[in-house]
Each structure stands twice: as C-alpha cells, then as structure tokens.
Amino acid sequence: MGANAIVGQSGGPTCVINASLAGVFDVCRRRGVKTVYGMRHGVQGLLQGQLIDLNAGLASPLALELLERTPASYLGSCRYKLPDFRVDPAPYETLFSVLKQYDIGYFFYIGGNDSMDTILKLSDYAASIGSDIRFMGVPKTIDNDLMMTDHTPGYGSAAKYIGVTVKELVRDSTIYDLKSVTVVEIMGRNAGWLTAAAALAEDEDCEGTAMICMPETPFDPEAFVAQIDALQRKTPSLVIAVSEGIRAADGRYVCELGDDLSVDAFGHKNLTGTARWLCSLLGSRLKTKTRAVELSTLQRCASHIASLTDVREARQAGAAAAHAALNGKTGMMVGFTRLSADPYVCGTELHDIHSVANLEKTVPLEWIDADNARMRQPFIDYALPLIQSEVTQTVVRGLPHHLRIQG
C-alpha cells in the first residue's frame, strides 16, 4: 500500500463541500497517513500533476473549523469526463503514474453523479491492472439526486436558503395592490428536490408559493397560464417556484422553447432562462406585471445561512469514507441512512459504486400534488430535519472569514 492519501473535489460546489474535505483530512492524519495531498481542480488537475500538500495548511484544528465554514471548493473543481479505459487507457496510465510518483494508497473524490462515475472508472481500472490503491466516493450535491443515500451533503443548506429566500420574496411581492407574478427559477435538471424546498416557506406566518413546478411532472404552458389566471382572480400577487429543468410534453426543456442550448463536458444541456420565458408568456397573455428571479449559484454558496445539521453530516461523510478506505474498502460511496424520524437520527453506510454511478434519484411522485402544484406533507417531514440549526461564522470586519489557498 502507498503511504499517502489524495483527495479531490469535482462538479458544482456546495457551501458544505469543504466540511467533507475536513472530515477526510482529519481522519487520515489521526490514523497515521503520512501525507494528505489535494488535487487542484479534480482529476483534470491531477492529470497535469497539480497537487498540493495539505498537511501544513490544514494541520491546526482552527484551520479545519474555518475550512468547514468556507463555501465552494477549497481545492478547485472541474467537469472532466474520463473515457472508457478499454477504449482509451492513456488518461488512466497518466493518472496512475502520478499516483505512484506520490506514493498514493488512498484516493477520495468528493462530488455528485459525474464524480461517482469517475470513482467507478478508476476503481474498475485499478482492479483490471491489480493496483491496490483504494478509491472512495464522498457524496456531494445540492441536487440531492444520488442513489443509495437518504440525502446528500449540500442539499440541507441549499434547501434552507431556498426556503428563507422564497419566504422573503413572498413578503416583498405582496406590498402592492396590483396583479403580479414573481417566478423563482431554482436549480434542478431532472430532479426537483431543490424546487420542492420552496414549500418550506409556507407556515403560519407566510402563505408560501402559489405553485411549485418540477421536472418529475410534465409541464403544459397553456394549463400553466390558465392556472395562474384562476389564482390571480383570488390573489393578485403570486410567487411561483419552478425548476430550471421543467419540460414540455414533447420532452424539450421550457427554456429550450426559445433557444438552442449549449452542452457541458458530460453532454448536459446548460439550462437557464426558464423563469424569463415564463414571465414573457404570462406578461403577453395575462397583462400582468412579472418578475423573473434566478437564484443561480447563490443557492449553493450561501454559507451565511448554512444548516448546521448539513455541515456536521458533510464532515461525517468525509470521515466515514476515510475510515472505510483505511479499513480496506474500495470502489464504494458513503451513503446516509435515516435511523429515526423523530427524533431525527442519521447514520452512514457503504454502497458499491456500481449501484450509484450514472443513476438518478427523483422526488417520489406520491410526495407531489400535481393537480395543485404543491408538495405533500411527507416531503415536509423529510426536509425539515435537514435544515435545522445555524452555523456560527467567523466574522472579520463585519463579514464572514473564509479559508483559501494562497497563490
């Protein structure tokens, strides 16, 4: 076995992804791993030999505490798709040459669906050449769409931000006595977990959203206009939450009805403009004032309102991955299992990466009231525990202080 470990972060960040990094690093150091290296910009940087020694910068408990309160990916990220090693082994030969050069025995990758695909391919390649390097996936995604886990680190904080923001938008939108529709566009390509979180805004002190539209149910623009028209006859000012990935009956994304979309390295269409398209439709058909609000990257980097539950669980996931690898496991991802709903208790378990990678978990249809475009109580019961408690920020000159790699 190599004496050292390496860890990387990939895909879109979250405001708790660095807590998982802290968990991996802390366990590796406490269990005697000689050096923990970080990949700069994931496997793409690793292919170019871009590594840093994390031992010096993260050695103190204070640094780890600050790290887990720092949003976005401390090590940098990438969206790099490894080819099938049976077709193109060159990148694997380069990667394993670098790993051998740095005496790596343990490889950790923190990310979502595409990152788990990377762990699958690397662990399968390692098995094919007889390598004893252990590969572990650490879950991360605000989309909450990874299989084999109750939820993912990052989702709780993003859901908390969405619930708070929608609640504040509802208050703001009702101050004028006129017809208006505020359409809030929320991330979510094929799964509506984030958009569903808008339902958390509804409480005794807030009427919440008038509609929630998600990718799990087909979107009919004509029915949407008619429903808004009916709702405005009772309540002139409405707030609507929509997933960026809602689709028309023919399978096209709503934001695609006006323009062709570019794609990323994994072939995913770059979605944006759904709220603007819907506002244009409503404005022309109903003669109502409209406003499009795109939460965009704010929902994944708002560490000032991170869920303390989320931070703790993200660190727990990283620690569990490190323990597993050091105990001999490879080709696996850490998942959460809900042991108790009330009181909320969650533990970790390991899953073969083949049961996770390239699969997608959507919101159960029985949790969605499709006719009234609202969420049912089982979703509220599922999500509320994940957004509980707040993080105490380290504040300097009135602003949160973050940890970053110098130079």
NUKOLNU-253969 format. One record per residue (C-alpha): residue number from 1; z negated, y negated, x negated; residue in three letters. Coordinates in steps of 0.5 Angstrom, whole numbers, plus 500, padded with zeros to 3 digits. Layout:
<atoms>
NUM|Z|Y|X|Ala
...
</atoms>
This chain:
<atoms>
1|500|500|500|Met
2|501|493|498|Gly
3|495|489|497|Ala
4|497|483|500|Asn
5|499|480|507|Ala
6|504|476|510|Ile
7|504|472|517|Val
8|510|468|520|Gly
9|511|464|527|Gln
10|517|464|531|Ser
11|520|461|537|Gly
12|518|456|541|Gly
13|510|454|539|Pro
14|504|453|544|Thr
15|498|449|543|Cys
16|494|455|541|Val
17|499|459|537|Ile
18|495|457|530|Asn
19|489|460|533|Ala
20|492|467|533|Ser
21|494|465|525|Leu
22|487|463|524|Ala
23|485|470|527|Gly
24|490|474|523|Val
25|488|470|516|Phe
26|480|470|518|Asp
27|480|478|519|Val
28|485|479|513|Cys
29|480|475|508|Arg
30|474|478|511|Arg
31|477|485|510|Arg
32|479|484|503|Gly
33|486|483|503|Val
34|488|480|496|Lys
35|492|474|498|Thr
36|495|472|505|Val
37|502|469|505|Tyr
38|505|465|510|Gly
39|513|465|512|Met
40|515|458|512|Arg
41|520|458|518|His
42|519|465|520|Gly
43|524|470|518|Val
44|529|465|516|Gln
45|525|462|511|Gly
46|523|469|508|Leu
47|530|471|507|Leu
48|530|464|503|Gln
49|524|466|499|Gly
50|520|460|503|Gln
51|513|463|502|Leu
52|506|459|501|Ile
53|499|462|499|Asp
54|495|461|505|Leu
55|488|462|501|Asn
56|487|455|498|Ala
57|489|451|504|Gly
58|485|456|510|Leu
59|479|458|506|Ala
60|474|454|509|Ser
61|471|455|516|Pro
62|472|448|517|Leu
63|480|448|516|Ala
64|480|454|521|Leu
65|477|451|526|Glu
66|481|445|525|Leu
67|487|450|525|Leu
68|486|453|532|Glu
69|486|446|535|Arg
70|492|444|532|Thr
71|498|444|536|Pro
72|505|447|535|Ala
73|507|452|529|Ser
74|503|450|523|Tyr
75|508|455|518|Leu
76|514|452|522|Gly
77|518|456|526|Ser
78|525|459|527|Cys
79|530|462|532|Arg
80|533|467|528|Tyr
81|536|474|531|Lys
82|536|480|526|Leu
83|542|484|526|Pro
84|542|492|528|Asp
85|540|494|521|Phe
86|545|500|522|Arg
87|551|495|522|Val
88|549|490|517|Asp
89|543|492|513|Pro
90|544|486|508|Ala
91|538|482|511|Pro
92|533|487|511|Tyr
93|535|489|504|Glu
94|533|482|502|Thr
95|527|481|506|Leu
96|524|488|504|Phe
97|526|486|496|Ser
98|522|479|498|Val
99|516|483|501|Leu
100|516|488|495|Lys
101|516|482|490|Gln
102|510|479|493|Tyr
103|506|486|494|Asp
104|506|486|501|Ile
105|503|491|505|Gly
106|501|488|512|Tyr
107|506|484|516|Phe
108|504|480|522|Phe
109|509|476|527|Tyr
110|507|471|532|Ile
111|511|470|538|Gly
112|515|472|544|Gly
113|520|476|547|Asn
114|525|475|541|Asp
115|519|475|536|Ser
116|518|482|538|Met
117|525|484|537|Asp
118|524|482|530|Thr
119|518|487|529|Ile
120|521|492|533|Leu
121|527|492|528|Lys
122|523|491|522|Leu
123|518|497|523|Ser
124|524|501|525|Asp
125|528|500|519|Tyr
126|521|501|515|Ala
127|521|508|518|Ala
128|528|509|516|Ser
129|527|508|509|Ile
130|520|511|508|Gly
131|517|504|507|Ser
132|509|504|508|Asp
133|509|496|510|Ile
134|505|496|517|Arg
135|508|491|522|Phe
136|504|488|528|Met
137|506|483|533|Gly
138|502|478|536|Val
139|504|475|543|Pro
140|505|468|544|Lys
141|509|465|549|Thr
142|507|459|555|Ile
143|513|463|559|Asp
144|508|469|560|Asn
145|513|474|560|Asp
146|512|479|555|Leu
147|511|486|558|Met
148|504|490|557|Met
149|500|485|557|Thr
150|496|481|563|Asp
151|498|475|560|His
152|500|471|553|Thr
153|496|466|549|Pro
154|499|460|550|Gly
155|500|461|558|Tyr
156|493|459|560|Gly
157|493|452|556|Ser
158|500|450|559|Ala
159|498|452|566|Ala
160|492|448|565|Lys
161|497|442|563|Tyr
162|502|443|569|Ile
163|496|443|574|Gly
164|493|437|571|Val
165|500|433|571|Thr
166|502|435|578|Val
167|495|433|581|Lys
168|496|426|577|Glu
169|503|426|580|Leu
170|501|427|587|Val
171|496|422|587|Arg
172|501|417|584|Asp
173|507|419|588|Ser
174|503|417|595|Thr
175|501|410|593|Ile
176|508|407|597|Tyr
177|509|408|604|Asp
178|516|410|603|Leu
179|521|416|603|Lys
180|521|419|596|Ser
181|521|426|593|Val
182|519|427|585|Thr
183|522|433|583|Val
184|518|436|577|Val
185|522|440|572|Glu
186|518|446|569|Ile
187|520|451|563|Met
188|522|458|565|Gly
189|529|461|564|Arg
190|528|468|568|Asn
191|520|468|570|Ala
192|517|463|574|Gly
193|510|463|571|Trp
194|509|456|569|Leu
195|512|453|575|Thr
196|507|457|579|Ala
197|502|454|576|Ala
198|503|447|579|Ala
199|500|451|585|Ala
200|493|450|582|Leu
201|494|442|583|Ala
202|492|444|591|Glu
203|485|443|592|Asp
204|480|440|597|Glu
205|482|433|593|Asp
206|489|434|593|Cys
207|495|436|597|Glu
208|499|439|592|Gly
209|506|440|591|Thr
210|510|441|598|Ala
211|515|446|595|Met
212|515|451|589|Ile
213|522|454|587|Cys
214|522|459|582|Met
215|527|464|578|Pro
216|525|470|582|Glu
217|528|468|589|Thr
218|535|466|590|Pro
219|536|458|591|Phe
220|540|455|596|Asp
221|542|448|595|Pro
222|543|447|603|Glu
223|537|450|605|Ala
224|533|446|600|Phe
225|536|440|603|Val
226|534|442|610|Ala
227|527|444|608|Gln
228|526|437|604|Ile
229|529|433|610|Asp
230|524|437|615|Ala
231|518|436|610|Leu
232|519|429|610|Gln
233|519|428|617|Arg
234|512|429|617|Lys
235|510|427|610|Thr
236|515|422|607|Pro
237|512|422|600|Ser
238|513|429|597|Leu
239|512|432|590|Val
240|517|439|588|Ile
241|516|443|582|Ala
242|522|447|580|Val
243|523|452|574|Ser
244|529|450|570|Glu
245|532|457|571|Gly
246|533|457|578|Ile
247|539|460|580|Arg
248|544|459|586|Ala
249|546|465|590|Ala
250|552|466|585|Asp
251|548|467|579|Gly
252|549|460|576|Arg
253|543|456|574|Tyr
254|543|450|578|Val
255|543|446|572|Cys
256|550|449|571|Glu
257|553|447|577|Leu
258|555|440|574|Gly
259|556|442|567|Asp
260|557|448|562|Asp
261|551|450|558|Leu
262|551|451|550|Ser
263|547|457|548|Val
264|542|459|542|Asp
265|542|464|537|Ala
266|540|469|542|Phe
267|545|468|547|Gly
268|540|464|551|His
269|543|458|555|Lys
270|540|451|553|Asn
271|537|449|560|Leu
272|536|442|562|Thr
273|538|437|568|Gly
274|535|441|574|Thr
275|531|436|576|Ala
276|536|431|575|Arg
277|541|435|579|Trp
278|537|436|585|Leu
279|535|429|585|Cys
280|542|427|585|Ser
281|543|432|591|Leu
282|537|429|595|Leu
283|539|422|594|Gly
284|546|423|596|Ser
285|544|427|602|Arg
286|538|424|605|Leu
287|538|417|603|Lys
288|531|418|600|Thr
289|528|415|593|Lys
290|528|420|588|Thr
291|525|421|581|Arg
292|526|427|576|Ala
293|520|429|571|Val
294|522|433|566|Glu
295|515|436|563|Leu
296|519|439|557|Ser
297|516|440|550|Thr
298|509|437|553|Leu
299|507|443|557|Gln
300|507|447|550|Arg
301|504|442|545|Cys
302|499|438|550|Ala
303|493|441|545|Ser
304|488|435|548|His
305|488|439|554|Ile
306|488|446|552|Ala
307|484|451|555|Ser
308|478|454|551|Leu
309|479|461|554|Thr
310|486|461|551|Asp
311|484|458|544|Val
312|479|464|544|Arg
313|484|469|546|Glu
314|489|467|542|Ala
315|484|468|536|Arg
316|482|474|539|Gln
317|489|477|539|Ala
318|491|475|532|Gly
319|484|478|529|Ala
320|486|485|533|Ala
321|493|485|530|Ala
322|490|484|523|Ala
323|484|490|524|His
324|490|494|527|Ala
325|494|494|521|Ala
326|488|495|516|Leu
327|486|501|520|Asn
328|493|504|519|Gly
329|497|502|525|Lys
330|504|499|525|Thr
331|510|498|530|Gly
332|505|495|535|Met
333|504|489|539|Met
334|497|487|541|Val
335|496|486|549|Gly
336|491|483|554|Phe
337|487|488|559|Thr
338|483|485|564|Arg
339|477|489|565|Leu
340|474|485|570|Ser
341|476|479|575|Ala
342|469|476|577|Asp
343|466|475|572|Pro
344|473|474|568|Tyr
345|473|479|562|Val
346|479|481|558|Cys
347|480|486|552|Gly
348|485|488|547|Thr
349|489|494|547|Glu
350|495|496|543|Leu
351|502|498|545|His
352|508|501|542|Asp
353|513|495|540|Ile
354|519|499|544|His
355|515|498|550|Ser
356|515|491|549|Val
357|521|488|546|Ala
358|527|486|550|Asn
359|524|487|556|Leu
360|521|481|561|Glu
361|515|480|566|Lys
362|517|476|572|Thr
363|512|474|577|Val
364|510|479|583|Pro
365|514|478|589|Leu
366|508|479|593|Glu
367|505|473|590|Trp
368|510|469|592|Ile
369|511|466|599|Asp
370|519|465|599|Ala
371|519|462|606|Asp
372|515|456|605|Asn
373|516|456|597|Ala
374|509|457|596|Arg
375|504|461|592|Met
376|499|466|595|Arg
377|492|467|593|Gln
378|493|473|588|Pro
379|496|468|584|Phe
380|491|463|584|Ile
381|486|468|583|Asp
382|490|471|577|Tyr
383|491|464|574|Ala
384|484|460|575|Leu
385|480|464|569|Pro
386|486|463|564|Leu
387|485|455|565|Ile
388|477|455|564|Gln
389|473|450|559|Ser
390|476|445|555|Glu
391|476|444|547|Val
392|472|439|543|Thr
393|477|436|539|Gln
394|476|433|532|Thr
395|477|425|533|Val
396|479|420|528|Val
397|480|413|529|Arg
398|481|415|537|Gly
399|486|420|536|Leu
400|486|428|535|Pro
401|486|430|528|His
402|491|436|526|His
403|492|440|520|Leu
404|499|440|517|Arg
405|502|443|510|Ile
406|502|437|506|Gln
407|509|436|502|Gly
</atoms>
